[in-house]
Each structure stands twice: as C-alpha cells, then as structure tokens.
Amino acid sequence: MRGRSSRTLTVAAAGAAAAALLLPLASPGPYATAEQRDSSRLQQHFTDAAQQYKVPRSVLLGVSYLQSRWDAHDGAPSVTGGYGPMHLTDARTALAEAAPQAGHGHGGTEDARGDTAREARTAASHAGTPGEGRVPARLRTAERAAELTGLPKKELRESAAANVRGGAALLADAQKKLGRPLSADPADWFGAVAAFPAATERAAGTAFANDVFDVVRSGARRTNDAGQRVTLDAVPSLRADESQAAGHGLKRAGSAAPEAGPECPRSVSCEWLPAPYEEYTDDEGQPNYGNHDKAKRPGSASVDYIVVHDTEGPWDVVMDLIQDPTYVSWNYSLRSSDGHIAQHVRGKDAAWHAGNWYVNAKSVGLEHEGFLTDPDAWFTEAMYRSSARLVKYLAAKYDIPLDRQHVIGHDNVPGTTSANIPGMHTDPGPYFDWQHYFTLLGKPFKPEAGSGSRMVTIRPDYDKHQPQYTRCDDSGDPCPAHGSGAVRLHTAPDASSPLVKDIGLRPGGEDSTTGVNDTGARASTGQQYAVADRKGEWTAVWYLGEKAWFHNPRKQPTAVPARGQTVTPKAGKDEIPVYGRAYPEKEAYPAGVPAQELSPLPYKIAKGQAYAVGLKTRGEYLYAKDYDPEAEKFKVVRGDLTYYQIQLGHRVAFVKADDVRLIRSSS
C-alpha cells in the first residue's frame, strides 16, 4: 500500500546447503539510506526469529506468506482474529474490539431463492460470534505463543518482531512434539507446518503444508502493506513428506457415508457437511421444505456460473446455520484460517444462494468466511489458494470459462425484477482481490489490445488503488484506507462531478454514494466494458444506459485494453429492454408449469450504445416447486428465445439476441 523503493534482500540462494538457511541475512550496510534500512526490517525479523528458535528461515517465511502475504494490516485482526504477518490468532480480543461496530452485512434483504413463482426465502443476517468457551484452538494460537516466548499477547499482536518470534516458537514447539530434531533442512518440517494453523483435520493441515512447501519451492518476493520488501528465494529441490502430518494425531474429516464424500479436488482439505433437504412445518403451521432443490445437473441443465460470496459470520456460526432446513443454502464454505472447505449441496442440485432463481439454477455458490464491510478483516492467502483450486476443479468439471463473465461475485448477480434490485446483496464487496484470485487461477487480467481499443478490462493496482469508502460501521467516519479492486464512475471526466445514478437501486433518482455497499457507480477488477469516449486521463464506458467516466491515468492505469464482443441495438430500434433472468417465451411452458413473466428491468439501452458480451444462452427455467426426494418431479423448460449476457453496470443483465447486433472487436 505505501510502497517505497528498497534494496531487495534475499533469504538464501536457491540450491544452497540447507544449513545456509539459518545464516544471518546481510545487513543493509553502512551507506544504506534510512528508507532502505526500514524496508529490510521485517526480513531481518524473520532471520532473527529463525536463528533464535532454530527454524529454517524459508519455512518461517513460507508459513507467513500463506497466512498474510507478509502484510501487517496496521495491527487489525483478520476474519478469524489473526494478527500480524504470522497470523497469530486471538479471537476473543478481536471480537471484543469489534463489538462496538455495526454495519456488517451484505447490503440487502434479498430473497435468496429469487424465484418469484414461490414465497420469498429471506435469510436473516447470520453474523454472530462463538460463545464463551467455544473458541477453538485454531483461534487462540497467540495464547500458546505467549506461553512459549514469555511475551505478552498484546505485544505479539502489535509488534511485527514479536509476532514473527511467536510464529517461530509455535513451529519449533510443534516439531518437538513430533519428536523430530530442530533440523536445518526444511524438508524435515512438513509435520510442524501442518500443525501451524491448529487445524483439527489431518487433510486441512496437509493441504496447508503443501501450499507452504509450494511457495518455498517457487519462491516469492513482495513489498508488503507497510512498504517493507520481503524476499523468499526458491528452493526448487524441496520435497514434502506428508506422513509427518500423521504424528500430530489430527483426525480425518468424515462424511455421512463413503458414497457421500465431498466433490473437491484432491489438493484441498474438504469435508461433506450436508445441508438438509427435508420437510418441516413453518411458523404459520403450513408444510414447507428446505433448503435447496433437486435438479440432476449438468444432465438436466448446464452449470454456467460460479458465484463468490462472503459469509458475514464466523465459521462455527455459519456451519450451524447451513444445517437448518428453514435457512438458505450454498454449495461450499471456505474457512479463513487454513482454507478448509465444507461442501453442503451437491453440484447436481440447486442451492438457494444468489437471490436470482435463474442464476441459482445454473450456478455453484462459494461462501468465504469474511465480512465485506471490514477491509482489514483480511482473507488469508490459504483461503484464496484453496478457493482457486476449487474453482479450477469446478470449471473443468462443468466446462465453465475462467473469466469474470462466468466467475462472478454475489454483487454482480442481477435482480430478477425491478422490485428486487434494491435488496440484492453486495458481497464480496470492493475489498476482494479479484486480480490476485485470477492470478492464482492462472488467468491474470492482462492487456489484450492496443491503446485505442473499443473495450477495456477494469484492473487497478489493488494495493495502490485506495478509493475512500464510507459506512463500514455506524461511526460516521470513513472506512480505513485500504486497497481495492473497484473504480468509481462519474458523470463527467472530473473527480468532482456527481457519480452516475442507478435508477434500479434508487427508483427515486437519488445520487449514488461512496458507501461500501453501494454498487450504483462501481466497476470491479476483471469486468469488461465497451468504451464510449476518452478525454485526457479519463475513460468513459457505457454503463446502465449512460456514459460513465473513471480516472485512468497512463502512469497508474485502472483499466487495460481488451478484445472481445459487444452488442448494440439493431438498426431501427431506438432503445431495447434488459432483463435480470433469461427465461423462455410464454409458449414454451408445458401444461402444469406456470409461465414466468419476462419482467424487463428499469434500464434501457439506447441506439449507439454498446455493452460487452459474456455468454449466449437459450431461455431456460427450472421448475422445482415441490419437495421431491427422488428428484423426479422437477422440469427444465427451454424455449426458442436466445439471450446475450452483458455487463450492464456493476451487475450483469440479459438482452434478447433478436434485439441486438453483435460486434466483434478487432482492436
């Protein structure tokens, strides 16, 4: 965030003898500037701690990278109450400090099922905290680090040097408990690394350790959020001995039956914790069922989307809620501390998670432990990597392209009708690092065309790009300065001009705001838009039916040239409607299945405007109104109507293919 020039310092030359990993790092030298000395300070902390506790420095750096990418987050705790570069957890302190805050939420009161043919299924806020005495060991690692180092927990939370020492002490303690020597060879430390996040499942610890060893093998270098340059040189010959993880007595994550195991890649820790599909009697004494529908996908219908959410609540609370048949559902949850995954709804079935039944019927939903309104409640690198592995697995399984037209946030899902737009949720929000996520997916956003391209991909530098947001809590103060992957959109090429309006979000015509949950004038990393104009350091795109300007300076661009397809109204059409769901025409519905209204949204696309195309699809409706344990009563209705998905605003939308002309970009 506060990047400063620095002299790169190294940990150990690749291929050097293992013992060299414990040697002190060379100091910046007598002629180094104060800035250079400051930029090397964290690197020296790792060296000092490695020496003191006889832990290979590469291992210590690798563990820290998986937890925090060496960031300090200005002393703020992570989602799971982790502090500092080693992510030492002190959940009770974190919860106590967060207690006065309010405003955590998805920003809406949407019907999670999003099917206007049925009564609403609205999820109450599921924010909560573990009760006293329920805080697991993985959320109390600072307590053990204090015992081992003799340092106060407050110092372990607030001092980077103490924090790194605490992490080294935990690793050394785990190694001793395994009965293994404090070896200079990092290959001897797999079991200790597996124990570091205090996981209870063997698979979780093994997956975490494998990720750490991958980082050590490939190396890493980064300027962290305090402007300190840290380097981990590659050790490509490093091997992992997974049998070491068994020595800690970690249990195996179980499932209801062998045939009911989770649908996950082998490279992650994953368990099957099913969401209930069962009948119950509601508060009014009426029969009802929850909390998802049977669908037999992809045989019955294609899976086109992966939807990224955040939980707005801690892991244990969310795990209780997903097992409530009166609640809503999603396919997978991902834990922040170690990237552990729990699957709840089979990929063949339709979970109730996105607030739009068309999207629910054609998507897989991933909930990440986190809070969108708390920018410093950071997602760990372990969770980003685990999520990326899961997404790659799902994309391969269902033939889903890895782009931002198919891998979308909950905040990109359109409302089904005009009435539903204001209540749509806004997670994972402007602090989710889409560029890093897609880099882990192997699909980083890069320039694809020349500077005069007719399309752009939004891509600010996450760490350096820090637009001010408001309403992260009820204090009235601005949100803490923080990196963001989203840009603001104005009515003119001037930062003082009003933000563009969203008539769907605010039917009364009120202005968009800088609120963290306000998506009315926002474009996010990876989203593509058709260029409408350029002026100096400003670029205009077509957005919600009008020109929307964002600052895009050459020296620090917030978008890169893109190549792709756009649509524009056909000749003779002054304007065309847009839709929040791609449903079939009325004539396509068979007897016994009520026809669904096409319900245009309040936005219009005028002649001369253009919008980036995502996918082309036939109209489709999943009819699954009744409880059906045998999954035989549902029907998939398909029609002749064909739609294009477009990037209308912050959210996607659909237009009829008959209304538009397709333009293939050549520059």
Solvent accessible surface area in square Angstrom, and as a share of the most:
residue,aa,sasa,rsa
1,M,40,0.18
2,R,140,0.51
3,G,49,0.47
4,R,92,0.33
5,S,83,0.53
6,S,35,0.22
7,R,99,0.36
8,T,56,0.33
9,L,11,0.05
10,T,63,0.37
11,V,8,0.04
12,A,10,0.08
13,A,70,0.54
14,A,58,0.45
15,G,69,0.66
16,A,48,0.37
17,A,73,0.56
18,A,37,0.29
19,A,65,0.50
20,A,26,0.20
21,L,9,0.05
22,L,41,0.20
23,L,106,0.53
24,P,81,0.51
25,L,21,0.10
26,A,78,0.60
27,S,76,0.49
28,P,32,0.20
29,G,27,0.26
30,P,119,0.75
31,Y,206,0.78
32,A,13,0.10
33,T,75,0.44
34,A,70,0.54
35,E,75,0.34
36,Q,54,0.24
37,R,112,0.41
38,D,28,0.14
39,S,1,0.01
40,S,8,0.05
41,R,122,0.45
42,L,4,0.02
43,Q,0,0.00
44,Q,56,0.25
45,H,38,0.17
46,F,0,0.00
47,T,1,0.00
48,D,67,0.35
49,A,0,0.00
50,A,1,0.01
51,Q,84,0.37
52,Q,96,0.43
53,Y,39,0.15
54,K,114,0.48
55,V,0,0.00
56,P,0,0.00
57,R,5,0.02
58,S,1,0.00
59,V,0,0.00
60,L,0,0.00
61,L,0,0.00
62,G,0,0.00
63,V,0,0.00
64,S,0,0.00
65,Y,23,0.09
66,L,0,0.00
67,Q,3,0.01
68,S,6,0.04
69,R,41,0.15
70,W,0,0.00
71,D,12,0.06
72,A,27,0.21
73,H,16,0.07
74,D,130,0.68
75,G,35,0.34
76,A,25,0.19
77,P,31,0.19
78,S,5,0.03
79,V,18,0.11
80,T,7,0.04
81,G,2,0.02
82,G,0,0.00
83,Y,4,0.01
84,G,4,0.04
85,P,2,0.01
86,M,0,0.00
87,H,4,0.02
88,L,0,0.00
89,T,4,0.02
90,D,8,0.04
91,A,6,0.05
92,R,92,0.33
93,T,30,0.17
94,A,11,0.08
95,L,59,0.29
96,A,68,0.53
97,E,96,0.43
98,A,35,0.27
99,A,78,0.60
100,P,116,0.73
101,Q,81,0.36
102,A,40,0.31
103,G,38,0.36
104,H,51,0.23
105,G,16,0.15
106,H,22,0.10
107,G,40,0.38
108,G,22,0.21
109,T,111,0.64
110,E,10,0.05
111,D,25,0.13
112,A,6,0.04
113,R,3,0.01
114,G,5,0.05
115,D,4,0.02
116,T,73,0.42
117,A,38,0.29
118,R,25,0.09
119,E,101,0.45
120,A,66,0.51
121,R,19,0.07
122,T,72,0.42
123,A,23,0.18
124,A,77,0.59
125,S,91,0.59
126,H,16,0.07
127,A,50,0.38
128,G,27,0.26
129,T,82,0.48
130,P,13,0.08
131,G,31,0.30
132,E,149,0.67
133,G,62,0.60
134,R,123,0.45
135,V,10,0.06
136,P,38,0.24
137,A,56,0.44
138,R,15,0.06
139,L,13,0.07
140,R,75,0.27
141,T,15,0.09
142,A,0,0.00
143,E,69,0.31
144,R,87,0.32
145,A,0,0.00
146,A,19,0.15
147,E,112,0.50
148,L,58,0.29
149,T,22,0.13
150,G,67,0.64
151,L,26,0.13
152,P,80,0.50
153,K,72,0.31
154,K,120,0.51
155,E,72,0.32
156,L,0,0.00
157,R,32,0.12
158,E,109,0.49
159,S,38,0.25
160,A,33,0.25
161,A,36,0.28
162,A,3,0.03
163,N,0,0.00
164,V,0,0.00
165,R,73,0.27
166,G,0,0.00
167,G,0,0.00
168,A,0,0.00
169,A,3,0.02
170,L,20,0.10
171,L,0,0.00
172,A,4,0.03
173,D,21,0.11
174,A,11,0.08
175,Q,0,0.00
176,K,124,0.52
177,K,137,0.58
178,L,34,0.17
179,G,67,0.64
180,R,77,0.28
181,P,92,0.58
182,L,52,0.26
183,S,20,0.13
184,A,28,0.21
185,D,56,0.29
186,P,4,0.02
187,A,27,0.21
188,D,38,0.20
189,W,0,0.00
190,F,0,0.00
191,G,0,0.00
192,A,0,0.00
193,V,0,0.00
194,A,0,0.00
195,A,23,0.17
196,F,14,0.06
197,P,6,0.04
198,A,24,0.19
199,A,5,0.04
200,T,72,0.42
201,E,12,0.06
202,R,65,0.24
203,A,43,0.33
204,A,0,0.00
205,G,0,0.00
206,T,22,0.13
207,A,16,0.12
208,F,2,0.01
209,A,0,0.00
210,N,40,0.21
211,D,7,0.04
212,V,0,0.00
213,F,0,0.00
214,D,50,0.26
215,V,3,0.02
216,V,0,0.00
217,R,65,0.24
218,S,84,0.54
219,G,19,0.18
220,A,22,0.17
221,R,128,0.47
222,R,31,0.11
223,T,36,0.21
224,N,2,0.01
225,D,8,0.04
226,A,21,0.16
227,G,0,0.00
228,Q,24,0.11
229,R,55,0.20
230,V,0,0.00
231,T,1,0.00
232,L,2,0.01
233,D,25,0.13
234,A,30,0.23
235,V,22,0.13
236,P,89,0.56
237,S,88,0.57
238,L,10,0.05
239,R,198,0.72
240,A,39,0.30
241,D,65,0.34
242,E,92,0.41
243,S,80,0.52
244,Q,13,0.06
245,A,0,0.00
246,A,46,0.35
247,G,55,0.53
248,H,47,0.21
249,G,64,0.62
250,L,22,0.11
251,K,126,0.53
252,R,175,0.64
253,A,32,0.25
254,G,53,0.51
255,S,48,0.31
256,A,85,0.66
257,A,30,0.23
258,P,132,0.83
259,E,147,0.66
260,A,18,0.14
261,G,24,0.23
262,P,48,0.30
263,E,41,0.18
264,C,22,0.13
265,P,21,0.13
266,R,247,0.90
267,S,60,0.39
268,V,15,0.09
269,S,3,0.02
270,C,20,0.12
271,E,34,0.15
272,W,26,0.09
273,L,39,0.20
274,P,55,0.35
275,A,7,0.05
276,P,22,0.14
277,Y,34,0.13
278,E,75,0.34
279,E,108,0.48
280,Y,44,0.17
281,T,95,0.55
282,D,39,0.20
283,D,155,0.81
284,E,147,0.66
285,G,48,0.46
286,Q,99,0.44
287,P,111,0.70
288,N,31,0.16
289,Y,15,0.06
290,G,0,0.00
291,N,0,0.00
292,H,9,0.04
293,D,1,0.01
294,K,39,0.16
295,A,1,0.01
296,K,89,0.38
297,R,9,0.03
298,P,77,0.49
299,G,77,0.74
300,S,22,0.14
301,A,8,0.06
302,S,54,0.35
303,V,3,0.02
304,D,28,0.15
305,Y,2,0.01
306,I,0,0.00
307,V,0,0.00
308,V,0,0.00
309,H,2,0.01
310,D,0,0.00
311,T,1,0.01
312,E,3,0.01
313,G,0,0.00
314,P,18,0.11
315,W,15,0.05
316,D,34,0.17
317,V,27,0.15
318,V,1,0.01
319,M,18,0.08
320,D,83,0.43
321,L,40,0.20
322,I,0,0.00
323,Q,81,0.36
324,D,49,0.25
325,P,24,0.15
326,T,67,0.39
327,Y,20,0.08
328,V,9,0.05
329,S,0,0.00
330,W,3,0.01
331,N,0,0.00
332,Y,1,0.00
333,S,0,0.00
334,L,0,0.00
335,R,10,0.04
336,S,0,0.00
337,S,3,0.02
338,D,8,0.04
339,G,3,0.03
340,H,0,0.00
341,I,0,0.00
342,A,0,0.00
343,Q,0,0.00
344,H,1,0.00
345,V,1,0.01
346,R,41,0.15
347,G,2,0.02
348,K,83,0.35
349,D,2,0.01
350,A,0,0.00
351,A,0,0.00
352,W,0,0.00
353,H,8,0.04
354,A,0,0.00
355,G,4,0.04
356,N,0,0.00
357,W,1,0.00
358,Y,5,0.02
359,V,2,0.01
360,N,0,0.00
361,A,7,0.05
362,K,4,0.01
363,S,0,0.00
364,V,0,0.00
365,G,0,0.00
366,L,0,0.00
367,E,9,0.04
368,H,3,0.01
369,E,3,0.01
370,G,0,0.00
371,F,35,0.14
372,L,4,0.02
373,T,2,0.01
374,D,36,0.19
375,P,7,0.04
376,D,18,0.10
377,A,9,0.07
378,W,14,0.05
379,F,36,0.15
380,T,0,0.00
381,E,4,0.02
382,A,3,0.02
383,M,1,0.00
384,Y,17,0.06
385,R,44,0.16
386,S,7,0.05
387,S,0,0.00
388,A,2,0.01
389,R,57,0.21
390,L,0,0.00
391,V,0,0.00
392,K,85,0.36
393,Y,63,0.24
394,L,2,0.01
395,A,8,0.06
396,A,86,0.67
397,K,90,0.38
398,Y,20,0.07
399,D,128,0.66
400,I,7,0.03
401,P,65,0.41
402,L,38,0.19
403,D,41,0.21
404,R,4,0.01
405,Q,20,0.09
406,H,17,0.08
407,V,0,0.00
408,I,1,0.01
409,G,0,0.00
410,H,4,0.02
411,D,5,0.02
412,N,1,0.01
413,V,0,0.00
414,P,2,0.01
415,G,2,0.02
416,T,1,0.01
417,T,24,0.14
418,S,48,0.31
419,A,90,0.70
420,N,50,0.26
421,I,8,0.04
422,P,59,0.37
423,G,16,0.15
424,M,4,0.02
425,H,21,0.10
426,T,6,0.03
427,D,0,0.00
428,P,4,0.03
429,G,5,0.04
430,P,3,0.02
431,Y,23,0.09
432,F,3,0.01
433,D,10,0.05
434,W,6,0.02
435,Q,44,0.20
436,H,24,0.11
437,Y,0,0.00
438,F,0,0.00
439,T,65,0.38
440,L,37,0.18
441,L,6,0.03
442,G,53,0.51
443,K,106,0.45
444,P,45,0.28
445,F,22,0.09
446,K,125,0.53
447,P,79,0.50
448,E,87,0.39
449,A,21,0.16
450,G,46,0.44
451,S,91,0.59
452,G,56,0.54
453,S,0,0.00
454,R,143,0.52
455,M,2,0.01
456,V,5,0.03
457,T,5,0.03
458,I,0,0.00
459,R,64,0.23
460,P,4,0.03
461,D,64,0.33
462,Y,33,0.12
463,D,37,0.19
464,K,118,0.50
465,H,30,0.13
466,Q,63,0.28
467,P,26,0.17
468,Q,112,0.50
469,Y,4,0.02
470,T,37,0.22
471,R,150,0.55
472,C,11,0.07
473,D,39,0.20
474,D,116,0.60
475,S,71,0.46
476,G,75,0.72
477,D,91,0.47
478,P,70,0.44
479,C,10,0.06
480,P,73,0.46
481,A,83,0.64
482,H,11,0.05
483,G,0,0.00
484,S,0,0.00
485,G,4,0.04
486,A,0,0.00
487,V,5,0.03
488,R,48,0.17
489,L,0,0.00
490,H,22,0.10
491,T,59,0.35
492,A,36,0.28
493,P,40,0.25
494,D,69,0.36
495,A,74,0.58
496,S,100,0.64
497,S,17,0.11
498,P,83,0.52
499,L,21,0.10
500,V,0,0.00
501,K,86,0.36
502,D,13,0.07
503,I,85,0.43
504,G,2,0.02
505,L,36,0.18
506,R,47,0.17
507,P,106,0.67
508,G,65,0.62
509,G,30,0.28
510,E,100,0.45
511,D,78,0.40
512,S,8,0.05
513,T,40,0.23
514,T,49,0.29
515,G,2,0.02
516,V,0,0.00
517,N,39,0.20
518,D,13,0.07
519,T,7,0.04
520,G,0,0.00
521,A,6,0.05
522,R,10,0.04
523,A,0,0.00
524,S,7,0.05
525,T,3,0.02
526,G,3,0.03
527,Q,1,0.01
528,Q,29,0.13
529,Y,1,0.00
530,A,4,0.03
531,V,26,0.15
532,A,25,0.19
533,D,54,0.28
534,R,99,0.36
535,K,132,0.56
536,G,84,0.81
537,E,92,0.41
538,W,33,0.11
539,T,5,0.03
540,A,0,0.00
541,V,0,0.00
542,W,43,0.15
543,Y,0,0.00
544,L,24,0.12
545,G,21,0.21
546,E,59,0.26
547,K,76,0.32
548,A,0,0.00
549,W,17,0.06
550,F,1,0.00
551,H,81,0.36
552,N,30,0.16
553,P,20,0.13
554,R,214,0.78
555,K,201,0.85
556,Q,76,0.34
557,P,51,0.32
558,T,11,0.07
559,A,7,0.05
560,V,7,0.04
561,P,30,0.19
562,A,0,0.00
563,R,121,0.44
564,G,24,0.23
565,Q,62,0.28
566,T,9,0.05
567,V,2,0.01
568,T,11,0.06
569,P,9,0.06
570,K,82,0.35
571,A,104,0.81
572,G,80,0.77
573,K,72,0.31
574,D,99,0.52
575,E,95,0.43
576,I,3,0.01
577,P,34,0.21
578,V,0,0.00
579,Y,9,0.03
580,G,0,0.00
581,R,6,0.02
582,A,0,0.00
583,Y,1,0.00
584,P,0,0.00
585,E,35,0.16
586,K,151,0.64
587,E,147,0.66
588,A,28,0.21
589,Y,24,0.09
590,P,62,0.39
591,A,105,0.82
592,G,69,0.66
593,V,7,0.04
594,P,74,0.47
595,A,44,0.34
596,Q,20,0.09
597,E,133,0.60
598,L,41,0.20
599,S,26,0.17
600,P,69,0.43
601,L,7,0.04
602,P,45,0.28
603,Y,14,0.05
604,K,91,0.39
605,I,2,0.01
606,A,37,0.29
607,K,135,0.57
608,G,60,0.57
609,Q,14,0.06
610,A,18,0.14
611,Y,1,0.00
612,A,3,0.02
613,V,20,0.11
614,G,21,0.20
615,L,20,0.10
616,K,127,0.54
617,T,19,0.11
618,R,125,0.46
619,G,0,0.00
620,E,17,0.08
621,Y,3,0.01
622,L,10,0.05
623,Y,35,0.13
624,A,9,0.07
625,K,94,0.40
626,D,79,0.41
627,Y,56,0.21
628,D,11,0.06
629,P,79,0.49
630,E,126,0.57
631,A,9,0.07
632,E,121,0.54
633,K,125,0.53
634,F,33,0.14
635,K,94,0.40
636,V,34,0.20
637,V,6,0.03
638,R,99,0.36
639,G,4,0.04
640,D,127,0.66
641,L,28,0.14
642,T,34,0.20
643,Y,0,0.00
644,Y,19,0.07
645,Q,1,0.00
646,I,1,0.01
647,Q,6,0.03
648,L,5,0.03
649,G,0,0.00
650,H,5,0.02
651,R,31,0.11
652,V,5,0.03
653,A,1,0.00
654,F,0,0.00
655,V,0,0.00
656,K,41,0.17
657,A,20,0.15
658,D,98,0.51
659,D,18,0.09
660,V,5,0.03
661,R,132,0.48
662,L,48,0.24
663,I,40,0.20
664,R,168,0.61
665,S,17,0.11
666,S,91,0.59
667,S,50,0.32
